[in-house]
C-alpha cells in the first residue's frame, strides 16, 4: 500500500512577487489549496512561515479562519518553519532559535496549535540544527531525500519510503522525507508538460506489494499554480485551471489504490528507523533540488548577499551586546532581514524597500568600525624585519613570517616556532605538484576575481609596503593597483600575548561585478600536516561547532564551479565568526572580527599526485541564477574584511 502525504509551502515573501499582488496570490493559490481539503476531502499538510500567516490574516482573515477550521476538522496539518524562511546554516544559533520560537508562538496565537513537525527552510540542512529544533519543541523534521542520498551511496534506496532518524549535535530527531523529483513531477503535470497517465504510472511505481510505503507527493511552492510569480523567462502562460488538474489527479490516484494521509500519520508507520547523518565532508550543507541550487546562493549570491548578510551579522552582534534593550519586535525584524527571499530574485521595488529597512536597523543597532590607523613609530626590537630579494622577513621568538612582495604581500611561509621549525601556512610554487593540472602557483592570502569570459583580476602585483609599529603590533601596509581599482592590504603581526597575524582587505572599487571573488586563502604545508587526519571545524547555525574530517580518498572542492553560470557548490557559514582547521596534532584558528564584512568559507582538500592540497578560502561574491547581471555598488569607503590567524588554544 502506498500512503501519499503533502507539504504545500506558502510564502508571500516569494522574491519575485510584488506586494500589490499578494491578494491575487491568496485568491488564485491559497484558496484553491484549502479547497482540496474543504471540497474534495483530501488531507494535506500546509507549511507557511508565521510572517506569511500574519500577512494573510491582514489581507484575508477569512482564509485564516478557514485554515483553522480545517485543522480542527483533521483535514489539514500545520507544519512549522519559523517566523520567516531563513537559512539556518548561515545564521547564528540564537537567531535560528528566536525565529523558530517566534513562529511557534504566533501559530498558537492565531490558529491555536503549535506544529510538532518542522520543515527545514529551503531544505538547507546542518546537523547542529537538530538540538535547536528539539529545544523549541518539534518532534520531527522534514528534509529532502535526493541530495543526502546522492552523497551517501551506501544508503538503501527503500529508506526513502519510511521515517528515519536524523543525527546532529549529539542528539537525534525523527525525520520524514520530502522528494524533489515527486514535486517536480506534480509541477510538470499541472503545467501540462506530462499527461496524467504518465504521472500516475510514476507515482504507483513507488509502491511495493506487502509493504506500507510513504511518498511525499508534493513538497514545494504553492505560488506556481494558477499564478505566475514572474521569476522565470520560461514561465508558460496560464491556459488551464491547474488546481483542477491537481485535484483531479489526487482523486484519480486514490482510486488506483493510494491513500492520502496527513504527514504525522507517516510517523506512526511500524518500521525500524535508521540513524542517519545527512551531511558529508564534501557536502556539509545539503539543499533541495539539483546541485546548481545550493547554499551559496543565499551566502554569496543575489543582488548583494554578502553585503546584507554582513549587515545582519553586525546588527545581531550589537543586539546581543545590548540584550536587555531588545524585544520580540526587534528579533522579528532581524529574522525578516535575514529571510532567504531577500537574497535571491528580489524585484527592484522590493530591493529598494529592503535596503531602506536594513539601513534603519543598522542605524539603530550598528556601531561603525574603528578606522585603520598606521603610525610612523620606530619598529620594536622584538621584531627583526629584513628585506631579502622579493621577500620581507619578519621574525621574533614566537612567530616567523615571510611575505612575497612581488605577489601582493602573499604569505610565502608562516611558522610558529613553539609548534615546529616547519612552515604551517604558505605558498606552493610552480611545479610543486607532479601533475600538470596542478602546476600553477598557489598563494596564501591572495585575492582573485574571476569574471565570466574575461581575464582574472588579482592582487598579485609588486608592492613596496610601509612598515611601522602600532601599539605593539608590526603593521605592514600597501595599496595594490588592479584593473577594478585599488585594494588596500594591511597585515598586522603580533607576538604577545599570543602570536598572531591578521589581514585587512579594503576593496576601494566602484563596484564588484558579477563574478567569483575569493580572498584570504590559507594553504597548509603538505609536508607537515598529516593527510589522514585533516579537518575543519566551524559553526553552521548551531550552538556548538561542527567538525568535518577529510580522510584520504575523499575529494572536497566547495568552490569548484558547477557550470559556467554557477561558480561554486558549497560553503561553510562560519556563523559565529570562527573557523579552525588542521590535523590531529596542530590546529589553526581563523577569526573574522566585528566591524568588518562577513565571508563564508570554502574548503579544497584533494589528493594530488603523491601528496595533497588543503586550502581554506573565503568568498566575497559568487554567481548563479540569483546574481544575474547585477553589480554590487561600493561607496567611497569601499568594503573591508579582516581575518586573524593564530594557533588554536
C-alpha positions, 0 to 999 in steps of 0.5 A: 500500500502506498500512503501519499502525504503533502507539504504545500509551502506558502510564502508571500515573501516569494522574491519575485512577487510584488506586494500589490499582488499578494491578494491575487496570490491568496485568491488564485493559490491559497484558496484553491489549496484549502479547497482540496481539503474543504471540497474534495476531502483530501488531507494535506499538510500546509507549511507557511512561515508565521510572517506569511500567516500574519500577512494573510490574516491582514489581507484575508482573515477569512482564509485564516479562519478557514485554515483553522477550521480545517485543522480542527476538522483533521483535514489539514496539518500545520507544519512549522518553519519559523517566523520567516524562511531563513537559512539556518546554516548561515545564521547564528544559533540564537537567531535560528532559535528566536525565529523558530520560537517566534513562529511557534508562538504566533501559530498558537496565537492565531490558529491555536496549535503549535506544529510538532513537525518542522520543515527545514527552510529551503531544505538547507540542512546542518546537523547542529540544527537538530538540538535547536529544533528539539529545544523549541519543541518539534518532534520531527523534521522534514528534509529532502531525500535526493541530495543526502542520498546522492552523497551517501551511496551506501544508503538503501534506496527503500529508506526513502519510503519510511521515517528515519532518524536524523543525527546532529549535535549529539542528539537525534530527531525523527525525520520524514522525507520530502522528494524533489523529483515527486514535486517536480513531477506534480509541477510538470503535470499541472503545467501540462508538460506530462499527461496524467497517465504518465504521472500516475504510472510514476507515482504507483511505481513507488509502491511495493506489494506487502509493504506500507510505503510513504511518498511525499507527493508534493513538497514545494511552492504553492505560488506556481499554480494558477499564478505566475510569480514572474521569476522565470523567462520560461514561465508558460502562460496560464491556459488551464485551471491547474488546481483542477488538474491537481485535484483531479489527479489526487482523486484519480490516484486514490482510486488506483489504490493510494491513500492520502494521509496527513504527514504525522500519520507517516510517523506512526508507520511500524518500521525500524528507523535508521540513524542517519547523518545527512551531511558529508565532508564534501557536502556539509550543507545539503539543499533541495533540488539539483546541485546548481541550487545550493547554499551559496546562493543565499551566502554569496549570491543575489543582488548583494548577499554578502553585503546584507548578510554582513549587515545582519551579522553586525546588527545581531552582534550589537543586539546581543551586546545590548540584550536587555534593550531588545524585544520580540519586535526587534528579533522579528525584524532581524529574522525578516532581514535575514529571510532567504527571499531577500537574497535571491530574485528580489524585484527592484521595488522590493530591493529598494524597500529592503535596503531602506529597512536594513539601513534603519536597523543598522542605524539603530543597532550598528556601531561603525568600525574603528578606522585603520590607523598606521603610525610612523613609530620606530619598529620594536626590537622584538621584531627583526624585519629584513628585506631579502630579494622579493621577500620581507622577513619578519621574525621574533621568538614566537612567530616567523613570517615571510611575505612575497612582495612581488605577489601582493604581500602573499604569505610565502611561509608562516611558522610558529616556532613553539609548534615546529621549525616547519612552515604551517601556512604558505605558498606552493610554487610552480611545479610543486605538484607532479601533475600538470593540472596542478602546476600553477602557483598557489598563494596564501592570502591572495585575492582573485576575481574571476569574471565570466569570459574575461581575464582574472583580476588579482592582487598579485602585483609588486608592492613596496609596503610601509612598515611601522609599529602600532601599539605593539603590533608590526603593521605592514601596509600597501595599496595594490593597483588592479584593473577594478581599482585599488585594494588596500592590504594591511597585515598586522603581526603580533607576538604577545600575548599570543602570536598572531597575524591578521589581514585587512582587505579594503576593496576601494572599487566602484563596484564588484561585478558579477563574478567569483571573488575569493580572498584570504586563502590559507594553504597548509604545508603538505609536508607537515600536516598529516593527510589522514587526519585533516579537518575543519571545524566551524559553526553552521547555525548551531550552538556548538561547532561542527567538525568535518574530517577529510580522510584520504580518498575523499575529494572536497572542492566547495568552490569548484564551479558547477557550470559556467553560470554557477561558480561554486557548490558549497560553503561553510557559514562560519556563523559565529565568526570562527573557523579552525582547521588542521590535523590531529596534532596542530590546529589553526584558528581563523577569526573574522572580527566585528566591524568588518564584512562577513565571508563564508568559507570554502574548503579544497582538500584533494589528493594530488599526485603523491601528496595533497592540497588543503586550502581554506578560502573565503568568498566575497561574491559568487554567481548563479541564477540569483546574481544575474547581471547585477553589480554590487555598488561600493561607496567611497569607503569601499568594503573591508574584511579582516581575518586573524590567524593564530594557533588554536588554544 
